[in-house]
């Protein structure tokens, strides 16, 4: 082990820029006592210098330790001890087991023998250095800089860590410098951002290593370029996966911190785009205090997953709307660590407390990211709100490798409880469990002939692309309305020219879901609506009703949902368990309605949220729509009479390009959309 440590120290010394004046003392130690002593002297210099300022410096260490509880310290120690049992390098893992426990946990261990074991474990695994996935370089830079101000961590621990960093960075650069449109597409990617940030951190914090110096050129040029190509103008990542959007925002926040440490001024355009990225956090927030599960993201739903970060963002960017949403969803929140709200090494709680909350503008609580194609309908901003996310963006480009194969997917909450949910992502690979979760049928969508919206090449790629058209979006005090169409099914042998989805929300009452299909030929097709039900449920005739007792852990609070297919415009129901369940996943029930038909087809479904266990009394039927001197077919214009607990409503929706004066259910008009309760 000692011989290995000497070899690593010699390698470190070989890569230092000995012409730097600040290394003269280290050079003298090397001359007198050898490479190992020089490497220790280098570490001591890194620990004693004041520039560049560390993100988590000694003041941060003291502050966190002064406010932490005994339980937090116990958990921190347990996490580090667990890390020693993990493989140093894992395929597809973009970090290392020690960084994975988190900065605060590493600080709270406060045990010299455990910190010493980190260096010993790293040295023992020297044969693995340079292996694994991209991103390990960055994790090592941040592990080293987080440990530098920890007084109990021995100087010797840093020698293997620096040696690993040198080997890892060269191996990663040899690969990452070859990445191109062939591997990652034309719109940037988190691979580039995550990996190249590690090289820049190496240049910033370890300028004594000659080879690292070249990567200082990344700030600001590369980062400003990546911001423009990876992030849409409305602030969302072009990767179209909420898990990766969340991580990418973390990357951008770190870029901003690094620029501040380096004294580099990022452009106003960068700061404006970053603010829009931060604003997406409150705009997409679900009533449970977490984000919608779009694309590859978390396996389970977990309330309040994202609210603490929303508070930090509110403080950092002075976003009064973000504070309003955070306070509305969790008014009894208490800051962790005895009154600290830490971000990037500093306490932002004073800024948060000074910020005056302000409700988002508009007469309704709906939000939209128009360039990304995300539409959100809300009853209000409370914990018990109805909520729907509609995913209506493009599908098929290489940058979307973490997206799933769906157009107009819905995620729906009833009275604050997730009901129509996502199946998650599954461990990556070509397993049936993974490929099912990538497919269209695993989402809350409409499909034709059991086919995906576009053909899947593998878990990361598609054979083609589709760009939906959103032709209507209305957000009014009493209602919200969405209408969009896509041409994904033109690839079928008997083409379907368009699949259209409309969603009308009478605020606080119900949704009307319309799926309309326009085939190119006279061939028959099977049309299927898919619903992923994240609650105990049962079929009652053709209707499905959820309950709040027993079963899925999501059933502990919030409302229920009644799904009512409209007679004559429905399909044959089928309720089955998730076909590919996984431990640790929600594994929702899979409800389908399938009908076979030729010519234009339309399926209409009423979605009724309700409180408690007793579903409301709901009756819905089609009514004739008279126009053009005749009775229009439901495919041309849908007329509905809806009665819920004695309240009668009439709804008319015209689907053709043209509109003419119409009459239906005792009402008349000329517009494309009508609801008897809406002015």
N, C-alpha and C positions, 0 to 999 in steps of 0.2 A: 504493500500500500504506500509506504514512504517513497519507494522508487518511482511509483506512478505519480505521486504528488510532485516529486522533483522534475519529472519529465513535463508535466503540465506547466509548472512554473517556468521552465526553460522555454516552452512554446509561447507563453504569454510574453516573456521578455523579447523573444525574436520579433514580435509583431508591434512593439511599442515604437513610437516616433521619438527616438532619443535626441533629436535636435530641439525638442521643446524645452525651453528653459526650466519649466516647473518639474521636469524629470531629472534634473542634475543630481539631486539628493538621492533619488532612487538608483541612478546610474552608479553613484559612489558606493551604495550598499551592494549592488551587484558585483562591482569590482572587488570589494573587500570580502563579502560573505557568500556570493553565489546567487543563482537565479531564484531559489526558494525564498531567501531572505529579501531579495528585491521585489518579488511578487507580494510579500507581506507588506513591505514598505509602500508599494503602490496602493494596496488596499487602505492602508492607514492614511495615505494622502487623499484618497477618494472620500474617506469618512470625515476628514478634518476640513476639507475645502468648503467654502460658502457659495461658490459659483461653479456650475449652474445650480440654481435652487432646486431641491428635490420636491416632487409633487407631495409626497408624504414625509416631511422632515421631522426633526426631533420634537418640535412643538406639537405636531400632530400626534406623535407617539405618546407624549406626556398627557395630552388632552384626552385621548381615547382611554388611556389607562386610568386616568383620574375619575372617569365617569362610568366605567364598566362595572357590571355586577359580578359577583362570584360565579353565578351560573354562566354568564357569557365567557368568563375565563375558563371554566371547566369545559364548555363546549369547544372553545378554541383549541385547547390542549388535545381533546379527543379527536378533533379533525386532523391535527397534525400527525398524531400517532397513527391514525388510519391511513394517512398519505404514505407512510413508510411501507405499507403493505401493497401499494399499487405499483404497476409497471412504470418505469421512468418514461419510456416512449411507447405510445400506443398508436397504431395505424388509425388515421383519420382524426386524431385528437390534437387540437391546435394550441395546446398549453402544456403544462407539466403538473404533476400531482401536488406540488408544493404551492404553486401560484393558485391552484384551484381552490384552496381553502379560503382565499380572500385576504386582502391586506389587513383588515382589522383583526381577523383571527390570528394571523401571523404575529402581529404586534402584541397580542394579549397572552401568548404562550408564556413568555417571561421565564424561560428555563434554558440555561446555558447548555446542558447536555443534549437537549432535544435540538437546539440550533446547530450544535456540533455534528449531530447525526445527519443533518441535511447534507453537509459537505461530504461526509463519509459515504452516504448512499449514492450521491452523484458520482463520486470518484469510482466506487465499486461498479457502476454501470457505464464506465468509460467507453466500452465497446459499442454502446448504443448512441453515443453522441453523433449528431449529424443526421440521425434517422428520423422517422416519424413524419408528421404533416407540416405544412407551412404554418407559420404563426408561433412556433415554439420560440423563435428568436425574440419576438416581442415579449412573450411571457417571461423569458429569462431576464431581459432588460428590466422589466417591472419588478420581478422578484428580487433582483440584486439591489435596485434602488430603494425598494421597500425595506430591505434588511439593513442597509447601510446605517441608518440612524438607531437601530435597535441595539442598546448597549450590551445585552447579554449574548449577542451573536459573536462568536470568536472571529478574529481576522482570518484564521485558516479556512473557515467555511467558504470564504469568497473565492479562494484560489481555484477549486474545482468548478465553481459556478462560472467564473470568467473563462476558464478553459473550455467549458461546454459552450458558452456563448460564442467563442471564436469559431469552433468547429461547426456549430449549428448555423451560424449566419452565412458562412461560405457555402455550405451545402444548400441552404434555402435560396441563396442568390443564384447559384448555378441553375436552379430550376425556374425560379420565379421570373428571372430576366427573359425567359423564353416565352412566357405567357403572351397570348395574342388573341385576336378575334376568334381564331379556330377553337381555342380552349374555353374562353370566357365570354365571347360575344362582343358586341359593339357599344355597349352602354355602361362600361365600368363594371365593377363587381366587388363584393366584400373581400374576396381573396386578395386583390391588389391592395385595397385600403388597409386591411388587417396586417398583411405581411410587410408592406413597405413602411408602415408606421414603426415596426420593430427596427428596421434598418435606420430610420431617422432617430429613434430613441438611442440607438447605439452610438450614432455620431454625436448626438447632443450631450449625453451623459458620460461617454467614454472617449473623448477626443484624443486621449493619449494613444489609442490604438490607431495606427496610421491608416489601415485599410478602411476603417469606419468613416473617415473624414469625407469621402466622396458623397456619402448619402446625405450630408447636410444640404445638398442642392434640392432635396425634395420639398423643403419649406421655403417659400410658400407655393412654388410653381406646381409641383405634382399634386399637392392636396387641393389647390383651387381648381385644377383641371378635373380631378376625380369628383369633386363636389358637383361640378356642372354636368358631368355625364352620368353619374350614378343616381342622383337625386332629382326627381321631377320638380317642376316649378312650384307645385303645390306642397312640396316637402316630403313626399313619400318615396321610398326607395323603388327603383325600377325592377328590383328583384321580386316584388309583389309577394312577400311573405312576412307576416307580422313578427315572427320570432327574429328574423334577420333584420327587419327594420329597427327593432329595438336595440339589437346589438350594434348596428351601424350607427345609430345615434350616439351610443356610448363611444364609438370610435371618434366621431366628430367632436364630441365634447373633449376627448383627450387631445385631439389635434389643437383645439383652441387653447388648452392648458399648456401644451408644449410650445406653441407660438409665444405665449406669454412668458414662459421661462426663458426662451431664446431671445426675447426682445424683438421678434419679427412681427410686423404689422400685416395682418391678413386684409384682403380687399374689402371694401364695403359690400360688394356683391356676395362675397363669401358669407359675411355676417348676416346679410339679409336672407340668404338661402338657409343658413343654419337656424335662424329664428323660425322660418316656416317649417323646417323639420321638427323643431321643438313644439310648435303649435299643433302638429298632428296628434300629439299625445292626448290633449284634451278633446280634440275634435273626434277622435275615434273611440274614446273611452266608453266601455259598456257600464251598465248600472252596478255591476259587481265589483267595479274598481280594477278591472283588467282589460286588456285589449281583445278585439275579436281574434279568433284562431284562424287566420287566413294563411293558406299555404303551409309550409313546414314551420311548426311552432310547438307549443307545449303539449305534452301528452294528456294533461289533466287541466280542468278548470279550477282555478284557485282564487277565491275572493281577495281583493285588496292587493293583488300581486304587484300592481303598477302605481299605486297611489303615492307612495313615499317619493318615488322618483318624480312624479308629477309636481309634488311640492318643491322639490329641488329645482326643477326647471322653471317653475313659477318665480322663484327667487332669482335665479340666474339671469333670466330674460325679462324680468319684470312683466310677467303675463298675468294680469288680473283675472282673465277668464279661467286660466289654469287653476288659480287658487279658488275661485268660485266653485269649479267642478269638484276639486278635491274636498273642500269643506262641505259641499252638498252631499257627497257620497259617504263621507266619514267625518261627521262633525265632532266626534269624541276622540279624535286622533291625539296621541301623545308622542312627542319626539323621542327617538331612541337615545341611548347613552346619556340619560339624565339631562335632557334639554339641549341636545346637539342635533343639528341636521347637517351632516357633513357631505361635502361634494368637492372632489379634487383637492383634498387636504385642508379645506377650510370650512368653518361653520357658517352656513348661509341662513340659519334660523332667524337672526335679527332682520335680514332683508325680507324673509318670508313674512315675519310678523308685521313689518312696516307696510307691506304691500296691501292695498285696499282691494278686496275681492270685487269683481264686477261681472254680472251675468253676460254671457255672449250676446252679441247683437242679434236682432231679429225677433219677430213675433212668435216664433216657434223654436223648439230645441233641436231641430234638425241640423245636420252639418253635411258638407260635401267636399271631397277632394276631386275636382272635376278632371284634371289632367290624368290622375291615376285611376279614375273611375270607381271611387268608393262613395256610396251614398248611405246616409244614416238617418233613420226615422226614429224619433223619440216622443214619448208622451210628455216628458219633462226631464229635468236633470236630477231627480231624486233616486234613491236606492230602489224604490218600488216601481220604477218606470217600465212601460213597454218599450222595446228597442228592437230595431232591425238593422242589420248591415247588408247591403247589396253590393256584390263584387261585379263590376261591369267594365273592367278594364281589358286591355289587349291580352292575348294569350298566344304563346308559341315562340317568343324570341329567346335566344340563348341565355340572356341575363336572368331570365325567370326560372332558372333551374330549380329553385326552391318553391315555385308556385305549384299549384295542382291543376288538374285538367277540368276546369269548370268555367262556365260563363253564366253570369247572373245567379251565382250561388247566394243563398240566404243564410244568415245566422240570426236567430230570433230569441228574445227574452220576453217572458210574460210576467208582468208585475215584478220585474227585477230578477227573475229566475231563468237561467238558460234552458231552453226547451229544444229548439232546433239547433243542433250543435255540430261540431266538426269531429271527425274521427282521429285527428292528430296526424302525425307523420310516419310513425313506426321507425325502428332502426333502419338506417340506410342500407341499401342493397337491393337485389332483385327478388326478394322473397315474396310469396303471395300476400303476406300481411302488408308489406310496403307498397306493392304495386296496386293492391286494392285501394289503399288510402290515397294514392295519386290519381286514381281514376275518377271519371265523372260521377259514376253511380254511388260513390262514397260521400256525395255532397247533397245539398238540398237544391236540386236542379231538375230540369226536364231533359230526358234523353229520347233519341229515336233509334229504334231497332237494337236497343242495348248497346249502342256504339258510344264511344267517347266523343266529346265535342270536337276534338281533332285527334288524329291518330297519335298514339304514344310510341316513340322510338325506344326509349328506355326511361329510367326514373328521372333523368335530368333533361331529356330532350323530347321534342315532338316532331312529327313529319308534317310541317305546315304551320300556319299561323292564322289567327282570326282577330279582327278588330271590330268589336261591337259598335253599334250606333245607339246612342242614347238620345231619343228625340223628345223626351218630356221629363222634366223634373220640377215639381211644384212643392213649395213648403209654405203652407198657410196656417193661420191660427187653429183652424178646425180640422185640417187634413194635410196629408202629404201624398204625393203621387209620383210614380216612376214608370217610364215606358222605354224599353230598349229592344233591339233585335240583333241577331248575329247570323252569319252565313256559314257557320262551322260545318254543317252537314251537307255542303255541296260536294264533299269528297265521297259520299255514298254512291254506289252504282246507280241507284235511283235517287237522284239528288233531291234534297229538301232545300228550297231556296232561302228560307228564313225560319228561325225559331225566335219568337217574340215572347217576352215576359213583361207583364204589367203588375204593379202592386199599388193598391189604394189603401191608405190607412186613415180611417175615421178615428181621430185621436182619442185614445182611451177606451175605444169600443171594439173595433175589429179591423182585420185586413181582408181585402179581396185580392186573391192571387189569380191571375189570368195567364195561361200559357197557350200560345197560338202558333200553329205550324202551317207553312205554305209549301207543299211539295211541288216539284217540277214536272212529275209524271203522274199517270193514273195508277201507278203501283200502290199497293197497300203497305202501310207501315204500322209498327207497334210504337205507341207513344207512352212514355212512362214518367210519372212524377215520383221523385225520390225525396223522402224526409228521414232525417237521422234524429231519432227521438231520445233526448237525454233525460228521460224521466220514466218512472213506472207508467205503463199505459195499457190500454185494451181497445180492441175493436168492438164497436156496438153497431152492428149492421155495417154500413160503409163508413161510418164515422169513427174517428179515433179520439179518445179522451185520456188525458194524463191525470195522474193523482199525485198527492204529496206524501203518501205514507209508505215507508219501507223502500227497499230496492236501492236504486242509484243514490249515491251520497249527495247529488245535486238536488235531491228532493226535500231538503230540510227547510227551505224558506221560499218565499215568493209565491207566484201564482201558478195556475195550470193553463192548459190550452185545449180547446176543442177544435178539431179539424173536420170540416163539413164539406165534402164534395157535392157540387150542385148536380142534382139529378138530370140526366140527359147530357151533361157536359163533364162526365166523370169517367173513371175507369174501374176495373176490378181491383179491390183492395187486397193487399197481402202484407202481413206483419211477421217479420222474422228476426231472430237474433242477429247481431253483427256477424257476418260470415267469417271474419278473420279476427277474432278477439285477441287482445294482448294484455298481459299482466301490467298493471299500472296505467292503463288507458281507460277512457270512458266507455268504449264499446257500446254505443247507442243502439237501440232497436232500429231496424231498417223497415220503414213503411213505404210501400209503393202502391200507386194506382196506375193500371195499364189498360189502354184501349187500343183496338185495332181499327183502322179506317183508311179510306181512300179520299182523295181530294183534301181541301182545307179542313183542318181539325182544330178544335179549341177545347181546353179543359179549364174549368173554373172551380176554385176552392175557397171556402170561407175559413179564416183562421180567427178564432174567438178566444181572447185571453179572459180568464176569470179568477177570482179569489176563492179560496176554500176548496172543498171537495165536491160540491154540487154544481154540475155544469148548468149553464143557463138554458132556458127553453128556446131553441133556435129553429126557425123554419125559413127555408130559402127556396125560391123557384125562379125559373126563367119567365120573363114576360116579353111579349112581342114588341118590337120596335118598328114603327111604321115610318117609312121615308121613301122617296123616289117612286111614289105611287104604288108601293108594295110592302110586304112584310120582309124585313131584312133577316137574313140568317144570323144566328149567334156569332158565326165566324166574321160576318161583316160588322155587326154591332151587337153587343151583349147588353140585354136588359135584365135586371134582377129585382125581385121583391124580397126584402129581408125583414123578418120579424124576430126580435129578440126580447123575450119577457114582455111582450105586448107592444113594443115600439116598432112601428112599421117604417121602413125606408125603401126608397126606389133609387136604383143606380143604373145609369146608362153610360156605355163606353163605346165610342165609334172607332173602328179599327182600320177602315179604308183610308186612302189618301184624301178622298173627297169627304165633304160633309154637306148635308142638306137638312132643311127643317125636318124635325122628327116629332113623333108622339109615342108615349109609352107610359103605362100605368097611371093614367090620369094627369100626366105632365107633358110638357112640350118644350122644345128649344131648338137651337141651331148649333150649339157648341159640341165639341167632341166628347166632353166629360160632364156628367151631371150626377149630383147626389142631392136628394131631397132635403137633407139636413144642413147642406152647405149653402151659404148665401151666394 
